[in-house]
Amino acid sequence: MMAAAVLLAPIAASALLVLPVYVGGLIDGLRLTPPDALFIVSMDLWGMAAALVPAYFLMRSLSWRRVAFAMLLGSILCFAAPAMHVVRDGGQAIIAIAAWRFMGGLCSGVLMAIVLATLGRLKQADRAFSLWVLVQILFKVLAIYCLSAVLTRWAVQGFFLVLAGLALVGLPLVRFLPGRAAAQRGSTRPAWSLPALSAIAGLALFYVALSAIWANFEGIGKAVGFGHEQVAIVLSLTSLAGLAGASLSTLLIGRVPRHHALIAGIMVIAAAAFWLGRLETLTVFTFVGAAFAFAWFFNVPLLLGSVNANDCSGGLMVFANAAIACGVAGGSSLSGLILFHGDYTLLAVLGAAAFGIVLLLMLPGGFDDVTARRRS
């Protein structure tokens, strides 16, 4: 069950994981402006956010297995349809592509909610979240490299068709997810509290800042004067750094208090975000980008663990998925409003400040978790 959920995670989050090449592919392949490209991507991500309502009700009444199968079929359709619009209408199909990607994001969001809820109900949930992150990083390393080549040869339609094929590969994994009996066992109603609300808000804000910077990572490098190949190499290195961050997070679980590790991780990603607006050389860009990715994947299991610690039913993870999707969509959309004539300085400063606020929001739940552990 855990293996199936972990392997389905990168399929559900494929658009987020390849965000830089997704945005760049729309700009280069369809000759869109950055705001138009970010509009399409934001519709994809707002669809994931809107999945909260159907996910909540479908998971309470139907087999998780059947729902996941239906969502994968929907994902295949919603990747294939934009590819057909690209072939037929090119850059004139912005609204149609955005509408299909909103529906595709809806399917992905419901699927990710099932994945996170499945992992959240396991006894070793924190380690399951770390494994969830590790698999997504490995996917990201391979996908960014392969999809960059696909975009070069087959443009945006090839990009969409490859992701449709990936969703098709995930169909056999659905049979290992919980059925209706597992979905109805125990309470799926989350236990709300002030620390739980604070943790959900912190998770959402983390992804706002993260996606605002990550969606423009390629643009930041090009604005300094680095070529496409140089940026692609840096992106590959950031994937390896993310793998190292997730591995370290896995090793520290159970050995270091969660809030101690989270403080260190947030400080690193805030510093990296700040310095991304002050790049001068390719070496600095590579180092700062690697630090950003390292802290990104180091922090995610800790953030999810903090949310899950406030509700043992696993129901809160459905809302965590919505918080992630809202954060990603909001960050991508806001970044287009913050940019001024290719200057990413303000974006970097605001991103660093947002990460600092995340730490303040996550600490109440973290300290409550430590106190409860001491009492027990």
C-alpha positions as a Markdown table, in Angstrom:
| # | Residue | x | y | z |
|---|---|---|---|---|
| 1 | Met | 0.0 | 0.0 | 0.0 |
| 2 | Met | 2.7 | 2.5 | 1.0 |
| 3 | Ala | 4.8 | 1.6 | -2.1 |
| 4 | Ala | 1.8 | 2.2 | -4.4 |
| 5 | Ala | 1.0 | 5.5 | -2.8 |
| 6 | Val | 4.6 | 6.7 | -3.0 |
| 7 | Leu | 4.9 | 5.8 | -6.6 |
| 8 | Leu | 1.7 | 7.5 | -7.6 |
| 9 | Ala | 2.8 | 10.7 | -5.9 |
| 10 | Pro | 5.1 | 12.0 | -8.7 |
| 11 | Ile | 2.4 | 11.2 | -11.3 |
| 12 | Ala | -0.1 | 13.4 | -9.4 |
| 13 | Ala | 2.5 | 16.2 | -8.9 |
| 14 | Ser | 4.1 | 16.0 | -12.3 |
| 15 | Ala | 3.2 | 19.5 | -13.3 |
| 16 | Leu | 4.6 | 21.0 | -10.1 |
| 17 | Leu | 7.8 | 19.0 | -10.2 |
| 18 | Val | 8.7 | 20.1 | -13.7 |
| 19 | Leu | 7.4 | 23.7 | -13.2 |
| 20 | Pro | 10.5 | 25.5 | -14.7 |
| 21 | Val | 10.5 | 23.6 | -18.0 |
| 22 | Tyr | 6.7 | 23.7 | -18.1 |
| 23 | Val | 6.7 | 27.5 | -18.0 |
| 24 | Gly | 9.7 | 27.8 | -20.3 |
| 25 | Gly | 8.2 | 25.3 | -22.7 |
| 26 | Leu | 4.9 | 27.4 | -23.0 |
| 27 | Ile | 6.9 | 30.6 | -23.5 |
| 28 | Asp | 9.3 | 29.2 | -26.1 |
| 29 | Gly | 7.0 | 26.7 | -27.8 |
| 30 | Leu | 3.9 | 28.8 | -28.1 |
| 31 | Arg | 5.6 | 32.2 | -28.0 |
| 32 | Leu | 3.6 | 33.3 | -25.0 |
| 33 | Thr | 4.5 | 36.1 | -22.7 |
| 34 | Pro | 5.5 | 35.1 | -19.2 |
| 35 | Pro | 2.2 | 36.3 | -17.7 |
| 36 | Asp | 0.2 | 34.2 | -20.2 |
| 37 | Ala | 2.4 | 31.1 | -19.5 |
| 38 | Leu | 2.0 | 31.6 | -15.8 |
| 39 | Phe | -1.8 | 32.0 | -16.3 |
| 40 | Ile | -2.0 | 28.5 | -17.9 |
| 41 | Val | 0.2 | 27.0 | -15.2 |
| 42 | Ser | -1.7 | 28.7 | -12.4 |
| 43 | Met | -5.0 | 27.2 | -13.8 |
| 44 | Asp | -3.3 | 23.8 | -13.5 |
| 45 | Leu | -2.5 | 24.5 | -9.9 |
| 46 | Trp | -5.8 | 26.1 | -9.0 |
| 47 | Gly | -7.4 | 23.0 | -10.2 |
| 48 | Met | -5.4 | 21.0 | -7.7 |
| 49 | Ala | -6.6 | 23.5 | -5.0 |
| 50 | Ala | -10.2 | 23.1 | -6.0 |
| 51 | Ala | -9.9 | 19.4 | -5.6 |
| 52 | Leu | -10.4 | 19.8 | -1.8 |
| 53 | Val | -14.2 | 19.7 | -2.0 |
| 54 | Pro | -14.6 | 16.6 | -4.3 |
| 55 | Ala | -11.7 | 14.8 | -2.6 |
| 56 | Tyr | -13.3 | 15.3 | 0.9 |
| 57 | Phe | -16.7 | 14.0 | -0.2 |
| 58 | Leu | -15.5 | 11.2 | -2.6 |
| 59 | Met | -13.1 | 9.8 | 0.0 |
| 60 | Arg | -15.8 | 9.6 | 2.6 |
| 61 | Ser | -18.3 | 7.7 | 0.4 |
| 62 | Leu | -16.4 | 5.8 | -2.3 |
| 63 | Ser | -13.6 | 3.3 | -2.6 |
| 64 | Trp | -10.3 | 5.3 | -2.7 |
| 65 | Arg | -9.1 | 2.7 | -5.3 |
| 66 | Arg | -12.0 | 3.5 | -7.7 |
| 67 | Val | -11.7 | 7.3 | -7.2 |
| 68 | Ala | -7.9 | 7.1 | -8.0 |
| 69 | Phe | -8.5 | 5.1 | -11.1 |
| 70 | Ala | -11.1 | 7.6 | -12.4 |
| 71 | Met | -8.7 | 10.5 | -11.6 |
| 72 | Leu | -5.9 | 8.9 | -13.6 |
| 73 | Leu | -8.2 | 8.4 | -16.6 |
| 74 | Gly | -9.2 | 12.1 | -16.3 |
| 75 | Ser | -5.5 | 13.1 | -16.1 |
| 76 | Ile | -4.8 | 11.2 | -19.3 |
| 77 | Leu | -7.6 | 13.0 | -21.1 |
| 78 | Cys | -6.7 | 16.4 | -19.7 |
| 79 | Phe | -3.0 | 16.1 | -20.9 |
| 80 | Ala | -3.9 | 14.7 | -24.3 |
| 81 | Ala | -6.6 | 17.4 | -25.1 |
| 82 | Pro | -4.2 | 20.4 | -24.7 |
| 83 | Ala | -1.7 | 18.7 | -27.0 |
| 84 | Met | -4.4 | 18.5 | -29.7 |
| 85 | His | -5.2 | 22.2 | -29.2 |
| 86 | Val | -1.5 | 23.1 | -29.5 |
| 87 | Val | -1.3 | 21.2 | -32.8 |
| 88 | Arg | -4.5 | 22.8 | -34.2 |
| 89 | Asp | -4.4 | 26.3 | -32.8 |
| 90 | Gly | -1.0 | 27.0 | -31.5 |
| 91 | Gly | -0.7 | 30.0 | -29.2 |
| 92 | Gln | -4.2 | 31.1 | -30.0 |
| 93 | Ala | -5.6 | 28.3 | -27.7 |
| 94 | Ile | -4.6 | 29.9 | -24.4 |
| 95 | Ile | -8.1 | 29.8 | -22.8 |
| 96 | Ala | -8.9 | 26.2 | -24.1 |
| 97 | Ile | -5.5 | 24.9 | -22.8 |
| 98 | Ala | -6.0 | 26.6 | -19.5 |
| 99 | Ala | -9.5 | 25.1 | -19.1 |
| 100 | Trp | -8.2 | 21.6 | -19.8 |
| 101 | Arg | -5.4 | 22.1 | -17.4 |
| 102 | Phe | -7.7 | 23.3 | -14.7 |
| 103 | Met | -9.7 | 20.0 | -15.0 |
| 104 | Gly | -6.4 | 18.1 | -15.1 |
| 105 | Gly | -5.3 | 19.8 | -11.9 |
| 106 | Leu | -8.6 | 18.8 | -10.3 |
| 107 | Cys | -7.9 | 15.2 | -11.1 |
| 108 | Ser | -4.3 | 15.4 | -9.9 |
| 109 | Gly | -5.4 | 17.1 | -6.7 |
| 110 | Val | -7.9 | 14.4 | -5.8 |
| 111 | Leu | -5.3 | 11.7 | -6.5 |
| 112 | Met | -2.7 | 13.5 | -4.3 |
| 113 | Ala | -5.2 | 13.8 | -1.5 |
| 114 | Ile | -5.7 | 10.0 | -1.6 |
| 115 | Val | -1.9 | 9.5 | -1.6 |
| 116 | Leu | -1.3 | 11.8 | 1.4 |
| 117 | Ala | -4.2 | 10.4 | 3.4 |
| 118 | Thr | -3.0 | 6.9 | 2.8 |
| 119 | Leu | 0.5 | 7.8 | 4.0 |
| 120 | Gly | -0.8 | 9.8 | 6.9 |
| 121 | Arg | -2.7 | 6.8 | 8.4 |
| 122 | Leu | 0.4 | 4.6 | 8.5 |
| 123 | Lys | 2.2 | 4.0 | 11.8 |
| 124 | Gln | 5.5 | 5.3 | 10.4 |
| 125 | Ala | 3.9 | 8.3 | 8.7 |
| 126 | Asp | 6.9 | 10.6 | 9.0 |
| 127 | Arg | 9.2 | 8.1 | 7.3 |
| 128 | Ala | 6.5 | 7.5 | 4.7 |
| 129 | Phe | 6.5 | 11.2 | 3.9 |
| 130 | Ser | 10.3 | 11.2 | 3.6 |
| 131 | Leu | 10.1 | 8.3 | 1.1 |
| 132 | Trp | 7.3 | 10.2 | -0.7 |
| 133 | Val | 9.7 | 13.1 | -1.1 |
| 134 | Leu | 12.6 | 11.0 | -2.2 |
| 135 | Val | 10.7 | 9.3 | -5.0 |
| 136 | Gln | 9.5 | 12.7 | -6.2 |
| 137 | Ile | 13.0 | 14.0 | -6.4 |
| 138 | Leu | 14.2 | 11.0 | -8.3 |
| 139 | Phe | 11.3 | 11.6 | -10.7 |
| 140 | Lys | 12.2 | 15.3 | -10.9 |
| 141 | Val | 15.8 | 14.5 | -11.8 |
| 142 | Leu | 14.8 | 12.3 | -14.7 |
| 143 | Ala | 11.8 | 14.3 | -15.8 |
| 144 | Ile | 13.5 | 17.6 | -16.1 |
| 145 | Tyr | 16.3 | 16.1 | -18.2 |
| 146 | Cys | 13.9 | 14.1 | -20.4 |
| 147 | Leu | 11.2 | 16.7 | -20.9 |
| 148 | Ser | 13.8 | 19.4 | -21.8 |
| 149 | Ala | 14.8 | 17.1 | -24.7 |
| 150 | Val | 11.2 | 16.4 | -25.5 |
| 151 | Leu | 10.4 | 20.2 | -25.7 |
| 152 | Thr | 13.4 | 20.7 | -28.0 |
| 153 | Arg | 12.3 | 18.0 | -30.4 |
| 154 | Trp | 8.5 | 17.8 | -30.2 |
| 155 | Ala | 7.6 | 21.2 | -28.5 |
| 156 | Val | 4.8 | 21.6 | -26.1 |
| 157 | Gln | 2.5 | 18.9 | -27.6 |
| 158 | Gly | 5.2 | 16.3 | -26.9 |
| 159 | Phe | 5.5 | 17.6 | -23.3 |
| 160 | Phe | 1.7 | 17.1 | -22.7 |
| 161 | Leu | 1.6 | 13.7 | -24.4 |
| 162 | Val | 4.6 | 12.3 | -22.4 |
| 163 | Leu | 2.8 | 13.3 | -19.1 |
| 164 | Ala | -0.4 | 11.7 | -20.4 |
| 165 | Gly | 1.6 | 8.5 | -21.0 |
| 166 | Leu | 3.0 | 8.7 | -17.4 |
| 167 | Ala | -0.5 | 8.8 | -16.0 |
| 168 | Leu | -1.3 | 5.7 | -18.1 |
| 169 | Val | 1.6 | 3.9 | -16.4 |
| 170 | Gly | 0.1 | 4.7 | -13.0 |
| 171 | Leu | -3.2 | 2.8 | -13.6 |
| 172 | Pro | -1.9 | -0.7 | -12.5 |
| 173 | Leu | -0.7 | 0.8 | -9.2 |
| 174 | Val | -4.2 | 1.8 | -8.2 |
| 175 | Arg | -5.2 | -1.7 | -7.3 |
| 176 | Phe | -2.9 | -1.6 | -4.2 |
| 177 | Leu | -4.6 | 1.5 | -2.7 |
| 178 | Pro | -7.2 | 1.2 | 0.1 |
| 179 | Gly | -10.7 | 0.0 | -1.0 |
| 180 | Arg | -14.0 | 1.1 | 0.5 |
| 181 | Ala | -13.6 | -0.8 | 3.7 |
| 182 | Ala | -10.2 | 0.8 | 4.4 |
| 183 | Ala | -11.6 | 4.2 | 3.6 |
| 184 | Gln | -14.4 | 3.9 | 6.0 |
| 185 | Arg | -12.4 | 2.4 | 8.9 |
| 186 | Gly | -12.1 | 4.9 | 11.7 |
| 187 | Ser | -12.8 | 8.6 | 11.5 |
| 188 | Thr | -12.0 | 10.7 | 8.4 |
| 189 | Arg | -13.1 | 13.9 | 10.1 |
| 190 | Pro | -10.0 | 15.9 | 11.0 |
| 191 | Ala | -9.4 | 17.1 | 14.6 |
| 192 | Trp | -9.1 | 20.9 | 14.3 |
| 193 | Ser | -7.1 | 22.9 | 16.8 |
| 194 | Leu | -5.1 | 26.2 | 16.8 |
| 195 | Pro | -1.8 | 24.3 | 16.2 |
| 196 | Ala | -3.5 | 22.4 | 13.3 |
| 197 | Leu | -4.8 | 25.6 | 11.7 |
| 198 | Ser | -1.4 | 27.2 | 12.2 |
| 199 | Ala | 0.4 | 24.2 | 10.6 |
| 200 | Ile | -1.9 | 24.2 | 7.6 |
| 201 | Ala | -1.4 | 28.0 | 7.1 |
| 202 | Gly | 2.4 | 27.5 | 7.4 |
| 203 | Leu | 2.3 | 24.7 | 4.8 |
| 204 | Ala | 0.3 | 26.9 | 2.4 |
| 205 | Leu | 2.6 | 29.9 | 2.8 |
| 206 | Phe | 5.7 | 27.7 | 2.4 |
| 207 | Tyr | 4.4 | 26.6 | -1.0 |
| 208 | Val | 3.5 | 30.2 | -2.0 |
| 209 | Ala | 7.0 | 31.3 | -1.5 |
| 210 | Leu | 8.5 | 28.2 | -3.0 |
| 211 | Ser | 6.4 | 28.1 | -6.2 |
| 212 | Ala | 6.9 | 31.9 | -6.7 |
| 213 | Ile | 10.6 | 31.4 | -6.9 |
| 214 | Trp | 10.7 | 27.9 | -8.4 |
| 215 | Ala | 8.4 | 28.9 | -11.3 |
| 216 | Asn | 10.9 | 31.7 | -12.2 |
| 217 | Phe | 14.1 | 29.8 | -11.5 |
| 218 | Glu | 14.9 | 29.5 | -15.2 |
| 219 | Gly | 14.0 | 33.2 | -15.8 |
| 220 | Ile | 16.3 | 34.3 | -12.9 |
| 221 | Gly | 19.3 | 32.5 | -14.5 |
| 222 | Lys | 18.5 | 33.9 | -18.0 |
| 223 | Ala | 18.1 | 37.4 | -16.6 |
| 224 | Val | 21.7 | 37.3 | -15.3 |
| 225 | Gly | 22.9 | 36.2 | -18.7 |
| 226 | Phe | 23.2 | 32.4 | -18.4 |
| 227 | Gly | 22.4 | 30.3 | -21.4 |
| 228 | His | 19.7 | 27.6 | -21.6 |
| 229 | Glu | 22.2 | 24.7 | -21.3 |
| 230 | Gln | 23.8 | 26.3 | -18.3 |
| 231 | Val | 20.5 | 26.7 | -16.5 |
| 232 | Ala | 19.5 | 23.1 | -17.4 |
| 233 | Ile | 22.8 | 21.9 | -15.8 |
| 234 | Val | 22.0 | 23.9 | -12.7 |
| 235 | Leu | 18.5 | 22.4 | -12.6 |
| 236 | Ser | 19.9 | 18.9 | -12.7 |
| 237 | Leu | 22.3 | 19.7 | -9.9 |
| 238 | Thr | 19.4 | 21.2 | -7.8 |
| 239 | Ser | 17.7 | 17.8 | -8.2 |
| 240 | Leu | 20.7 | 16.0 | -6.7 |
| 241 | Ala | 20.8 | 18.6 | -3.9 |
| 242 | Gly | 17.2 | 18.0 | -3.2 |
| 243 | Leu | 17.8 | 14.2 | -3.0 |
| 244 | Ala | 20.5 | 14.9 | -0.4 |
| 245 | Gly | 18.2 | 17.1 | 1.6 |
| 246 | Ala | 15.4 | 14.5 | 1.7 |
| 247 | Ser | 17.9 | 11.8 | 2.6 |
| 248 | Leu | 19.2 | 13.8 | 5.5 |
| 249 | Ser | 15.6 | 14.6 | 6.7 |
| 250 | Thr | 14.9 | 10.9 | 6.7 |
| 251 | Leu | 18.0 | 10.1 | 8.7 |
| 252 | Leu | 17.1 | 12.8 | 11.3 |
| 253 | Ile | 13.5 | 11.7 | 11.9 |
| 254 | Gly | 13.3 | 10.3 | 15.4 |
| 255 | Arg | 16.8 | 11.4 | 16.3 |
| 256 | Val | 16.4 | 15.2 | 16.3 |
| 257 | Pro | 13.3 | 17.1 | 17.5 |
| 258 | Arg | 11.2 | 18.1 | 14.5 |
| 259 | His | 11.1 | 21.8 | 15.4 |
| 260 | His | 15.0 | 22.0 | 15.7 |
| 261 | Ala | 15.4 | 20.5 | 12.2 |
| 262 | Leu | 12.7 | 22.7 | 10.8 |
| 263 | Ile | 14.3 | 25.9 | 12.2 |
| 264 | Ala | 17.6 | 25.0 | 10.5 |
| 265 | Gly | 15.9 | 24.1 | 7.2 |
| 266 | Ile | 13.8 | 27.2 | 7.0 |
| 267 | Met | 16.9 | 29.4 | 7.7 |
| 268 | Val | 18.7 | 27.8 | 4.8 |
| 269 | Ile | 15.9 | 28.2 | 2.3 |
| 270 | Ala | 15.2 | 31.8 | 3.4 |
| 271 | Ala | 18.9 | 32.7 | 2.9 |
| 272 | Ala | 19.0 | 30.9 | -0.5 |
| 273 | Ala | 15.8 | 32.7 | -1.7 |
| 274 | Phe | 17.3 | 36.1 | -0.6 |
| 275 | Trp | 20.6 | 35.4 | -2.6 |
| 276 | Leu | 18.8 | 34.3 | -5.7 |
| 277 | Gly | 18.0 | 38.0 | -6.3 |
| 278 | Arg | 21.7 | 38.9 | -6.0 |
| 279 | Leu | 23.5 | 36.6 | -8.4 |
| 280 | Glu | 26.7 | 37.5 | -10.2 |
| 281 | Thr | 28.4 | 34.3 | -11.4 |
| 282 | Leu | 27.3 | 30.9 | -12.5 |
| 283 | Thr | 29.1 | 29.4 | -9.5 |
| 284 | Val | 27.0 | 31.5 | -7.1 |
| 285 | Phe | 23.8 | 30.6 | -9.1 |
| 286 | Thr | 24.7 | 26.9 | -8.8 |
| 287 | Phe | 25.5 | 27.0 | -5.1 |
| 288 | Val | 22.5 | 29.0 | -4.1 |
| 289 | Gly | 20.1 | 27.0 | -6.3 |
| 290 | Ala | 21.5 | 23.8 | -4.8 |
| 291 | Ala | 21.0 | 25.2 | -1.3 |
| 292 | Phe | 17.4 | 26.2 | -2.2 |
| 293 | Ala | 16.6 | 22.7 | -3.5 |
| 294 | Phe | 18.3 | 21.0 | -0.6 |
| 295 | Ala | 16.3 | 22.9 | 2.0 |
| 296 | Trp | 13.1 | 22.5 | 0.0 |
| 297 | Phe | 13.1 | 18.7 | 0.2 |
| 298 | Phe | 14.6 | 18.7 | 3.6 |
| 299 | Asn | 11.7 | 20.8 | 5.0 |
| 300 | Val | 8.7 | 19.1 | 3.2 |
| 301 | Pro | 8.7 | 15.9 | 5.3 |
| 302 | Leu | 9.0 | 17.9 | 8.4 |
| 303 | Leu | 6.2 | 20.2 | 7.4 |
| 304 | Leu | 3.9 | 17.3 | 6.6 |
| 305 | Gly | 4.9 | 15.5 | 9.8 |
| 306 | Ser | 3.9 | 18.6 | 11.8 |
| 307 | Val | 0.5 | 18.8 | 10.1 |
| 308 | Asn | -0.1 | 15.0 | 10.5 |
| 309 | Ala | 0.9 | 15.1 | 14.2 |
| 310 | Asn | -2.1 | 17.3 | 14.9 |
| 311 | Asp | -4.6 | 14.7 | 13.6 |
| 312 | Cys | -4.1 | 10.9 | 13.8 |
| 313 | Ser | -7.2 | 10.2 | 11.6 |
| 314 | Gly | -5.4 | 11.2 | 8.4 |
| 315 | Gly | -8.3 | 13.4 | 7.4 |
| 316 | Leu | -6.3 | 16.6 | 7.9 |
| 317 | Met | -4.0 | 15.5 | 5.1 |
| 318 | Val | -6.8 | 16.1 | 2.6 |
| 319 | Phe | -6.7 | 19.8 | 3.7 |
| 320 | Ala | -2.8 | 19.7 | 3.6 |
| 321 | Asn | -3.0 | 18.7 | 0.0 |
| 322 | Ala | -5.4 | 21.7 | -0.7 |
| 323 | Ala | -3.0 | 24.0 | 1.2 |
| 324 | Ile | -0.1 | 22.8 | -1.0 |
| 325 | Ala | -2.1 | 23.3 | -4.2 |
| 326 | Cys | -3.4 | 26.8 | -3.1 |
| 327 | Gly | 0.1 | 27.8 | -2.2 |
| 328 | Val | 1.6 | 26.6 | -5.5 |
| 329 | Ala | -1.1 | 28.3 | -7.5 |
| 330 | Gly | -1.0 | 31.5 | -5.5 |
| 331 | Gly | 2.7 | 31.8 | -5.6 |
| 332 | Ser | 2.9 | 31.2 | -9.4 |
| 333 | Ser | 0.2 | 33.8 | -9.9 |
| 334 | Leu | 1.6 | 36.4 | -7.5 |
| 335 | Ser | 5.1 | 36.1 | -9.0 |
| 336 | Gly | 3.8 | 37.5 | -12.3 |
| 337 | Leu | 2.5 | 40.6 | -10.5 |
| 338 | Ile | 5.7 | 41.1 | -8.5 |
| 339 | Leu | 8.2 | 41.0 | -11.4 |
| 340 | Phe | 9.3 | 44.4 | -12.8 |
| 341 | His | 11.0 | 44.4 | -16.2 |
| 342 | Gly | 12.9 | 41.2 | -15.5 |
| 343 | Asp | 14.1 | 42.3 | -12.0 |
| 344 | Tyr | 13.8 | 39.4 | -9.6 |
| 345 | Thr | 15.2 | 41.2 | -6.5 |
| 346 | Leu | 11.8 | 42.1 | -4.9 |
| 347 | Leu | 10.6 | 38.5 | -5.5 |
| 348 | Ala | 13.6 | 37.1 | -3.7 |
| 349 | Val | 13.2 | 39.5 | -0.7 |
| 350 | Leu | 9.5 | 38.8 | -0.3 |
| 351 | Gly | 10.2 | 35.0 | -0.7 |
| 352 | Ala | 12.8 | 35.1 | 2.1 |
| 353 | Ala | 10.4 | 37.0 | 4.4 |
| 354 | Ala | 7.6 | 34.6 | 3.7 |
| 355 | Phe | 9.8 | 31.6 | 4.7 |
| 356 | Gly | 10.5 | 33.4 | 8.0 |
| 357 | Ile | 6.8 | 33.7 | 8.7 |
| 358 | Val | 6.3 | 30.0 | 7.9 |
| 359 | Leu | 8.7 | 29.2 | 10.7 |
| 360 | Leu | 6.5 | 31.3 | 13.2 |
| 361 | Leu | 3.4 | 29.5 | 12.0 |
| 362 | Met | 4.8 | 26.0 | 12.3 |
| 363 | Leu | 6.4 | 26.3 | 15.7 |
| 364 | Pro | 3.2 | 26.1 | 17.9 |
| 365 | Gly | 2.4 | 22.6 | 16.6 |
| 366 | Gly | 6.0 | 21.6 | 16.8 |
| 367 | Phe | 6.4 | 22.6 | 20.5 |
| 368 | Asp | 3.0 | 21.0 | 21.3 |
| 369 | Asp | 4.3 | 17.8 | 19.8 |
| 370 | Val | 7.5 | 18.0 | 21.9 |
| 371 | Thr | 5.5 | 18.6 | 25.1 |
| 372 | Ala | 3.2 | 15.7 | 24.4 |
| 373 | Arg | 6.1 | 13.4 | 23.8 |
| 374 | Arg | 7.7 | 14.5 | 27.1 |
| 375 | Arg | 4.5 | 13.9 | 29.0 |
| 376 | Ser | 4.1 | 10.4 | 27.6 |
